[in-house]
Amino acid sequence: MKILMVCLGNICRSPLAEGILRKKTGMENTRIDSAGTGGWHAGEHPDKRAIETGKQFGVDISKLVARQFSVHDFDEFDRIFVMDRDNLRDVLSLARHDDDKRKVDLLLNADQPGSNRSVPDPYYGGDDGFVRVFKMIDEACTAIVKQIHQNS
């Protein structure tokens, strides 16, 4: 299983999701990555608040490097989870056909199917927003791991 997590800049939510899911899967045959719909942070490490929040919960994302989502990602990944409706719109706008579109879903739908809820962007909020976002992502990643185990 190859899973991509996508947010806006790939420095807060999606690297946290990548780190959390990597820690939870512990499976050799699972590839997990993250990307942003925008490229202005490409080459940068995650936001220091995201790194500190991950560390607080035993998830090290300090070595991750931001990159921009590309149409090629549809070929590389089986599932693409986006953090909010804007990310969903931006990723789907690059889809070439229905097979690409079927791979994409809002992350929180993994835990609460059909809820179509967004993971809020904590970038402009305080540190407590990162903890809240971490917990939301953690629950969704637990659901993804259960789905992986059921399908294998």
C-alpha positions as CSV (number, residue, x, y, z in Angstrom):
1,M,0.0,0.0,0.0
2,K,1.3,3.4,-1.0
3,I,-0.3,6.4,0.8
4,L,0.3,10.1,0.3
5,M,-0.8,12.8,2.7
6,V,-1.4,16.3,1.3
7,C,-1.9,19.8,2.8
8,L,-1.2,23.3,1.6
9,G,2.5,23.8,2.2
10,N,3.6,20.4,3.4
11,I,5.1,21.8,6.7
12,C,2.4,21.2,9.3
13,R,-0.5,18.8,8.8
14,S,0.7,16.5,6.1
15,P,4.2,15.8,7.6
16,L,2.4,15.1,10.9
17,A,0.1,12.7,9.1
18,E,3.0,11.1,7.3
19,G,4.9,10.6,10.6
20,I,1.9,9.4,12.6
21,L,0.9,6.8,9.9
22,R,4.5,5.6,9.5
23,K,4.7,5.0,13.2
24,K,1.4,3.2,13.4
25,T,1.9,1.0,10.4
26,G,5.3,-0.4,11.1
27,M,4.8,-2.4,7.9
28,E,7.6,-2.9,5.4
29,N,5.3,-3.1,2.4
30,T,3.7,0.3,3.1
31,R,5.1,3.5,1.6
32,I,4.0,6.7,3.1
33,D,4.9,10.2,1.9
34,S,3.5,13.8,2.1
35,A,3.3,16.8,-0.2
36,G,1.8,20.2,-0.4
37,T,-0.5,21.7,-3.1
38,G,1.7,24.8,-3.0
39,G,5.4,24.8,-3.7
40,W,6.6,27.8,-1.7
41,H,8.0,25.6,1.2
42,A,9.6,22.9,-1.1
43,G,13.0,21.8,0.3
44,E,12.2,23.0,3.9
45,H,11.8,20.9,7.0
46,P,8.4,21.0,8.8
47,D,7.3,23.9,10.9
48,K,9.1,23.9,14.3
49,R,5.7,23.7,16.1
50,A,4.8,20.6,14.1
51,I,8.1,19.0,14.9
52,E,7.7,19.8,18.6
53,T,4.2,18.5,18.7
54,G,5.2,15.3,17.0
55,K,8.1,14.8,19.4
56,Q,5.7,15.3,22.3
57,F,3.8,12.3,21.1
58,G,6.8,10.2,20.1
59,V,6.7,11.0,16.4
60,D,9.9,12.3,14.8
61,I,9.2,14.4,11.6
62,S,12.3,16.6,11.9
63,K,14.1,15.1,8.9
64,L,11.1,15.3,6.5
65,V,11.5,17.7,3.6
66,A,8.5,19.5,1.9
67,R,7.7,19.0,-1.7
68,Q,4.9,20.0,-4.0
69,F,2.2,17.6,-5.2
70,S,2.4,16.7,-8.9
71,V,0.2,14.8,-11.3
72,H,2.9,12.0,-11.2
73,D,1.7,11.3,-7.6
74,F,-1.5,9.7,-9.0
75,D,0.7,7.0,-10.6
76,E,2.9,6.5,-7.5
77,F,0.2,6.2,-4.8
78,D,-2.8,4.0,-4.1
79,R,-4.5,6.4,-1.8
80,I,-4.2,10.2,-1.5
81,F,-5.5,11.8,1.7
82,V,-6.0,15.6,1.8
83,M,-6.4,17.7,4.8
84,D,-9.2,20.1,3.7
85,R,-11.6,21.0,1.0
86,D,-9.2,23.4,-0.7
87,N,-6.6,20.7,-0.9
88,L,-9.2,18.4,-2.2
89,R,-10.2,20.8,-5.0
90,D,-6.6,21.5,-5.9
91,V,-5.6,17.8,-6.1
92,L,-8.7,16.8,-8.0
93,S,-8.1,19.6,-10.5
94,L,-4.9,17.7,-11.5
95,A,-6.7,14.4,-11.9
96,R,-6.6,13.0,-15.4
97,H,-9.4,10.5,-15.2
98,D,-11.8,8.8,-12.7
99,D,-9.2,6.4,-11.5
100,D,-7.1,9.3,-10.3
101,K,-10.1,10.9,-8.6
102,R,-11.1,7.6,-6.8
103,K,-7.7,7.6,-5.0
104,V,-8.4,11.0,-3.3
105,D,-10.4,11.6,-0.1
106,L,-10.4,13.9,2.9
107,L,-8.3,12.4,5.7
108,L,-11.0,12.6,8.4
109,N,-13.3,10.5,6.2
110,A,-11.0,7.5,7.1
111,D,-12.3,7.7,10.6
112,Q,-15.8,9.2,10.0
113,P,-16.8,8.2,6.5
114,G,-18.9,10.8,4.7
115,S,-18.3,13.5,7.3
116,N,-16.3,15.5,4.8
117,R,-14.6,17.4,7.7
118,S,-11.4,19.3,7.3
119,V,-8.3,19.2,9.5
120,P,-7.9,22.9,10.4
121,D,-4.6,24.5,9.4
122,P,-2.7,25.3,12.7
123,Y,-0.1,27.5,11.0
124,Y,-1.5,30.8,12.1
125,G,-2.8,29.6,15.5
126,G,-1.1,28.9,18.7
127,D,0.8,25.8,19.8
128,D,-2.5,24.3,21.2
129,G,-3.8,24.1,17.6
130,F,-1.0,21.7,16.7
131,V,-1.9,19.4,19.5
132,R,-5.6,19.4,18.5
133,V,-4.7,18.8,14.9
134,F,-2.3,16.0,15.9
135,K,-5.1,14.2,17.8
136,M,-7.5,14.5,14.9
137,I,-4.9,13.1,12.5
138,D,-3.9,10.4,14.9
139,E,-7.5,9.1,15.0
140,A,-7.8,9.1,11.3
141,C,-4.5,7.2,10.9
142,T,-5.7,4.6,13.4
143,A,-8.7,4.0,11.1
144,I,-6.4,3.8,8.0
145,V,-4.2,1.2,9.7
146,K,-7.3,-0.9,10.6
147,Q,-8.4,-0.7,6.9
148,I,-4.9,-1.8,5.7
149,H,-5.0,-4.8,8.1
150,Q,-8.5,-5.8,7.0
151,N,-7.5,-5.7,3.3
152,S,-4.3,-7.6,3.7
